[in-house]
Structure formats: C-alpha cells, structure tokens
Amino acid sequence: MLNSGPMETPSASDSVERLWKTARYLPQTVRLLGTRYRTLFLAHAQRCRPRGDAAVVADALAFADFLSKQERVGLLAPERTALRRDERALRRRFRLRRDGDAVEAIEKWKILQWLRL
C-alpha cells in the first residue's frame, strides 16, 4: 500500500507552481528573460527550499541571487539591470536568511524578528 503522506522531494509541478508565484515579484526580469526564465528558475528550484510566511518572496530573492552569481548564465545588460531593479525593490522591505538550502524572507520592519529575538 502506498503512503499518502507528504513526499520529501519537491515534484516538478511544485517547482512550476513556485515559478509562477515568484514571477509576480520579478516582473521586469521575467519579461526580459522570456522563455529562459522557466529553464533558469527550474535549475534554481532544485537547490532551494523556501519556507516561512513570505516563502514566495524568499524564493524570488534567492533566485535573484542565483542569477547574479551564476557566471555561466550569460545575462545581457538590460536583463542584469532589470534583475537589479526587481531585487532592490524586494530588498527594501525584506531580508533573506539562509540555512543550508532553506531560505526565508523576513520583513525588515519586524524588528524583533530581524534581531532574532
């Protein structure tokens, strides 16, 4: 009999769902990357587990970090500019916290969370 509990590894449909949710927070980047966005995001999704109340924002920030640190991903100047703009807009309000492959976005105005109290 099959176990009906949650699976440990994320399925491809979960990654695609994350892709569309994250796209809302990176509109300029997604527009300029076009069809490459899906391929790049799915590569990122294999290495990252967002968690917390703002998991989608954490995923978007982690994806922006992934793109900016990947030397093999050849982004054109307008794509890099769009990525920086989208990331800057998110970082005004959120801070990214990493714990291995898990990422979490914490709102900066929540001072007690920010100070980890």
Secondary structure, DSSP 8 states (H G I E B T S, - for coil): ----S--SS--HHHHHHHHHHHHTT-HHHHHHHTTHHHHHHHHHHTT-EEESTTHHHHHHHHHHHHHHH-SSS---HHHHHHHHHHHHHHHTTEEEEEETTEEEEEETT-HHHHTT-
